[in-house]
Amino acid sequence: MLWFLLTTGRCNLKCKYCGGSFDPRHSPWSVQYGLEELKALLAKDEEPVVFFYGGEPLLNPGYITAVMDSIKAKRWGIQTNGLLAKRLPPEYWRRFDVVLLSIDGVEEVTDEYRGKGVYRAVLRTLKWLKEEVKCGCQLVARMTVGRKSDIYRDVMHLFSLGFDKVHWQLNAVWTDEWGPAEFLKWARASYLPGLARLRDWFLAEARKGRVPGIVPFLGIYRALLIRPFDWVPCGAGKRAFAVNTDGRILACPIAVSEKWATVGDVKSGTIKVGLKLDDRCSRCEYRHVCGGRCLYTHYEKYWGEEGFDAVCEVTKETIRVLEEGAPALRELIEKGIIRREDLDYEPTLDSTEVIP
């Protein structure tokens, strides 16, 4: 099971697409429950995968060290903006299996959305983790993709910086950057053609025996070629839960104020809840690949039905773009040029969503 542990609801940035800190009434800025309660909760899981989350998790490094000193996990990870990395001692960084650093691509795009100087600060952290700390972890670039992004340029740039994997989410549904019509226009003109270019590069690398760590591609090809998804790929509410700073257990780590997302508490554990997807997803030909995409959007629908349909269209087109490359990958597996396991990606081990 994947467990997100919110260390605080506070953030040291105010990115354009999320607005910064959670309201402390919904996600307090300090942890309100006891460590022994958390230990008892996670002891019920034989192989807990634990990721620190926020807000910005490194605003509360003492909580991180206390948890890592007290709990045994199958896998440790953190999602961070990277600006406060040195608040956590190097010996703890070396225990992480996965570190997700928030960066949106080239400098002008990252700084436009996240704030001036953020790009260079993240690069300093990346260099520090690789060269001084010698963190043996997988280093994952965690992108948000919006109007100013060029998906091919930005993903290739992040690989050139030395990231092991690149993961992204589209700035859609809960944004003021654009509406459904503008989003669709951009996707057709820029994003989907860029994905096709990335797919071609991915296939060229695979023919050389190398499978690039493009998280959405790995997840979609896993569903197309290896094993399908039977739920939203991130596992929200079934294989992944978040412990909020107030002790509530949430189906989704960003749903700190939404009543449907509370599925228990740190003292009593999770309770059985009837979370479900929109009916149209159960009838969709791509259900086994998409899995429903995002549980949060099913319940909130900030963009309404028009927006739901727009994001759905882009998701389907994304899958179709990658479907074109599936026969080539199948042949490479059969010839032994790449391994089947190279595409058997499990997003809950990296705390990723797969479907942008």
C-alpha positions in Angstrom: 0.0 0.0 0.0 1.1 3.5 -0.8 1.0 6.0 2.1 1.4 9.7 1.6 2.3 11.4 4.9 1.6 15.1 4.9 4.2 16.7 7.1 2.5 20.1 6.9 -0.1 22.0 4.9 2.2 24.9 4.5 4.3 25.6 1.4 7.2 28.0 0.8 6.1 28.7 -2.7 3.0 30.0 -4.3 2.9 28.4 -7.8 0.4 29.8 -10.3 -1.4 26.5 -10.7 -1.9 25.5 -7.1 -1.8 28.7 -5.1 0.6 27.6 -2.3 -0.3 26.4 1.2 -3.4 24.5 2.2 -5.8 26.3 4.5 -4.7 25.4 8.0 -8.3 24.7 8.9 -8.2 21.8 6.5 -4.6 20.7 6.7 -2.9 22.1 9.8 0.7 23.3 9.4 2.0 20.9 12.0 1.2 17.3 12.7 -1.6 16.9 15.2 -1.4 13.1 16.0 1.2 11.0 17.8 4.0 9.0 16.2 2.8 5.9 18.0 -0.6 6.1 16.4 1.1 6.3 13.0 3.3 3.3 13.8 0.3 1.3 14.8 -1.5 2.2 11.6 1.4 1.3 9.3 2.1 -1.9 11.2 -1.1 -3.3 9.7 0.5 -3.0 6.3 3.1 -5.7 5.6 4.9 -3.7 2.9 4.1 0.0 3.3 5.4 2.4 0.7 5.8 5.7 2.4 6.1 9.1 0.7 6.4 12.5 2.4 4.1 15.1 1.0 2.8 18.6 1.8 2.5 21.5 1.5 6.3 21.4 1.2 7.4 18.4 3.3 10.8 19.8 4.1 9.3 22.6 6.2 8.9 19.9 8.8 12.2 17.8 8.6 11.9 16.7 12.2 8.8 14.8 11.5 10.5 13.1 8.5 13.5 11.9 10.5 11.3 10.8 13.4 9.1 8.6 11.1 12.1 7.2 9.2 13.8 6.3 12.6 10.7 4.6 13.9 9.0 2.8 11.0 10.1 0.1 8.6 9.0 0.7 5.0 9.3 -1.3 1.9 10.2 1.9 0.0 10.8 5.5 1.0 10.1 8.6 -1.1 9.4 12.3 -1.0 7.7 14.8 -3.3 9.4 18.2 -2.8 10.0 21.5 -4.6 13.7 21.0 -3.7 14.4 24.4 -2.3 14.9 23.3 1.3 16.8 20.1 0.7 19.7 20.8 3.1 17.2 20.9 6.0 17.3 17.1 5.9 20.6 15.4 6.7 22.4 13.5 3.9 22.0 10.1 5.7 18.2 10.4 5.4 18.4 11.3 1.7 20.5 8.2 1.1 17.7 6.1 2.5 15.2 7.3 -0.1 14.3 5.0 -3.0 12.6 7.8 -4.9 12.9 11.6 -4.9 10.4 13.6 -7.0 11.6 17.2 -7.6 9.1 19.7 -8.9 10.4 21.4 -12.1 8.5 22.2 -15.3 11.1 22.0 -18.0 13.3 24.8 -19.3 14.2 27.8 -17.0 11.7 30.3 -18.4 8.8 27.9 -18.1 9.7 26.7 -14.6 10.2 30.2 -13.3 7.1 31.5 -14.9 4.9 29.0 -13.1 6.8 28.5 -9.9 8.7 31.7 -9.2 11.9 33.5 -10.3 15.0 31.5 -9.4 13.2 28.2 -8.7 14.7 26.5 -11.7 18.3 27.2 -10.7 17.5 26.3 -7.1 16.2 22.9 -8.2 19.3 22.3 -10.3 21.5 23.0 -7.3 19.6 20.4 -5.3 19.8 17.9 -8.1 23.6 18.4 -8.3 23.9 18.2 -4.5 21.9 15.0 -4.3 23.9 13.3 -7.1 27.4 14.5 -6.4 27.7 15.3 -2.7 25.0 13.3 -1.0 25.5 10.4 -3.5 21.8 9.6 -3.1 21.3 6.2 -4.8 17.6 7.0 -5.3 15.7 7.4 -8.5 15.4 11.1 -9.3 12.1 12.0 -10.9 11.3 15.3 -12.5 7.8 16.2 -11.4 6.3 18.5 -14.0 3.1 20.5 -14.4 2.4 21.1 -18.1 0.5 24.2 -19.2 0.0 26.7 -21.9 3.7 27.8 -22.0 5.0 24.2 -22.1 6.4 22.4 -25.1 6.2 18.8 -24.0 8.9 17.5 -26.3 11.4 20.3 -25.6 10.8 20.3 -21.8 10.9 16.5 -21.3 14.1 16.1 -23.4 15.6 19.0 -21.4 14.9 17.4 -18.1 16.5 14.1 -19.2 19.6 16.2 -20.3 19.9 17.4 -16.8 20.3 13.9 -15.4 16.8 13.0 -14.2 16.1 9.2 -14.2 12.4 9.6 -14.9 10.1 12.4 -16.0 6.5 12.6 -14.8 3.9 15.2 -15.6 0.3 16.3 -15.0 -1.7 18.6 -17.2 -2.7 21.9 -15.7 -6.3 21.2 -16.3 -9.6 21.2 -14.4 -8.7 23.3 -11.3 -6.9 26.1 -13.0 -7.6 29.7 -14.1 -5.0 29.5 -16.9 -7.6 28.5 -19.5 -10.9 26.8 -20.0 -11.8 23.6 -21.8 -11.9 25.1 -25.3 -8.5 26.8 -25.0 -7.1 23.7 -23.4 -8.3 21.6 -26.3 -6.9 24.0 -28.9 -3.5 23.9 -27.3 -3.5 20.2 -26.9 -4.3 19.6 -30.6 -1.8 22.2 -31.8 1.1 21.6 -29.4 0.8 18.9 -26.9 -0.4 15.9 -28.9 2.1 16.5 -31.8 4.8 16.8 -29.1 3.8 13.5 -27.6 4.1 11.9 -31.0 7.7 13.2 -31.3 8.5 11.9 -27.8 7.0 8.5 -28.7 9.3 8.3 -31.7 12.3 9.1 -29.6 11.1 6.5 -27.0 10.9 3.8 -29.7 14.3 4.7 -31.1 15.9 4.3 -27.7 14.0 1.1 -27.1 15.4 -0.3 -30.4 18.9 0.3 -28.8 17.8 -1.7 -25.7 17.2 1.4 -23.6 13.7 2.2 -22.2 13.5 5.9 -21.2 11.8 6.7 -17.9 8.9 8.7 -19.3 6.3 7.8 -16.6 3.1 8.3 -18.7 4.5 6.2 -21.5 5.7 3.4 -19.1 2.3 3.3 -17.5 0.3 3.3 -20.7 2.5 0.7 -22.3 2.2 -1.4 -19.2 -1.6 -1.4 -19.6 -1.5 -2.0 -23.4 1.1 -4.8 -23.4 1.5 -6.3 -19.9 -1.4 -5.8 -17.5 -4.4 -3.4 -17.5 -5.4 -0.9 -14.8 -8.6 -1.8 -12.9 -8.8 1.6 -11.1 -7.3 5.0 -11.3 -3.5 4.3 -11.8 -2.5 6.3 -8.7 -4.5 3.9 -6.6 -6.4 6.6 -4.7 -8.8 5.2 -2.2 -7.9 1.5 -2.8 -4.1 1.1 -3.0 -3.0 4.5 -1.9 -4.1 6.7 1.0 -2.9 9.9 2.6 -2.5 10.7 6.3 -3.4 14.4 6.7 -1.7 16.4 9.4 -4.9 16.4 11.5 -4.9 12.6 11.5 -7.6 12.0 8.9 -7.0 9.3 6.3 -7.7 10.6 2.8 -8.4 8.8 -0.4 -6.4 11.5 -2.3 -3.6 13.7 -0.8 -4.9 16.9 -2.3 -8.4 16.4 -1.1 -7.9 17.9 2.3 -11.3 19.7 2.5 -13.6 17.4 0.5 -15.8 15.3 2.7 -16.0 12.4 0.2 -12.3 11.9 0.5 -12.1 11.2 4.3 -12.0 7.4 4.6 -10.8 7.0 8.2 -8.4 8.3 10.8 -5.0 7.5 12.1 -6.4 5.9 15.3 -9.1 3.6 13.8 -7.6 3.1 10.3 -9.4 3.1 7.0 -13.1 2.2 6.7 -14.8 0.7 3.7 -16.2 3.4 1.4 -18.0 3.3 -1.9 -15.8 5.4 -4.0 -16.7 5.1 -7.7 -16.0 6.5 -11.1 -18.2 8.3 -13.6 -20.5 5.9 -15.4 -19.1 6.8 -18.8 -15.7 5.4 -17.7 -17.1 2.0 -17.0 -18.3 1.9 -20.7 -15.1 3.4 -22.2 -13.0 1.3 -24.6 -9.9 2.7 -22.8 -10.9 2.0 -19.3 -8.3 -0.7 -19.0 -5.6 1.8 -19.9 -6.8 5.0 -18.3 -8.4 3.5 -15.3 -10.5 6.6 -14.9 -7.6 9.0 -14.8 -8.2 10.9 -11.6 -10.5 10.2 -8.8 -10.5 13.8 -7.6 -11.9 15.1 -10.9 -14.7 12.6 -10.9 -16.0 14.1 -7.7 -15.3 17.7 -8.1 -15.7 18.4 -11.9 -14.5 22.0 -11.6 -14.7 22.4 -15.3 -18.1 20.8 -15.6 -19.2 18.3 -18.2 -17.5 20.2 -21.0 -14.2 20.2 -19.2 -14.6 16.5 -18.3 -15.1 15.7 -22.0 -12.2 17.9 -23.1 -9.7 16.2 -20.7 -11.2 12.8 -21.7 -10.6 13.5 -25.4 -7.0 14.5 -24.8 -6.5 11.3 -22.7 -7.9 9.1 -25.5 -5.8 10.8 -28.1 -2.7 10.3 -25.9 -3.4 6.6 -25.7 -4.0 6.4 -29.4 -0.6 8.1 -30.1 1.1 5.5 -28.0 -0.9 2.6 -29.4 0.8 3.2 -32.7 4.1 2.2 -31.1 2.8 -0.8 -29.2 3.4 -3.4 -32.0 7.1 -2.3 -32.3 7.6 -2.6 -28.5 5.9 -6.1 -28.5 8.3 -7.2 -31.2 11.3 -5.8 -29.3 10.2 -7.8 -26.2 9.8 -11.0 -28.3 13.3 -10.5 -29.8 14.8 -10.0 -26.3 16.0 -6.4 -27.1 14.1 -5.1 -24.2 12.7 -6.9 -21.2 9.0 -7.3 -20.4 9.7 -6.0 -16.9 11.0 -2.8 -18.4 7.4 -1.9 -19.2 5.7 -3.4 -16.2 5.5 -0.1 -14.4 3.8 0.2 -11.0 2.9 3.8 -10.3 2.2 3.3 -6.6 5.9 2.5 -6.1 6.8 6.0 -7.3 3.7 7.9 -6.1 2.9 8.9 -9.7 -0.4 9.2 -11.5 0.6 7.9 -15.0 -2.3 9.5 -16.9 -1.6 13.2 -17.3 
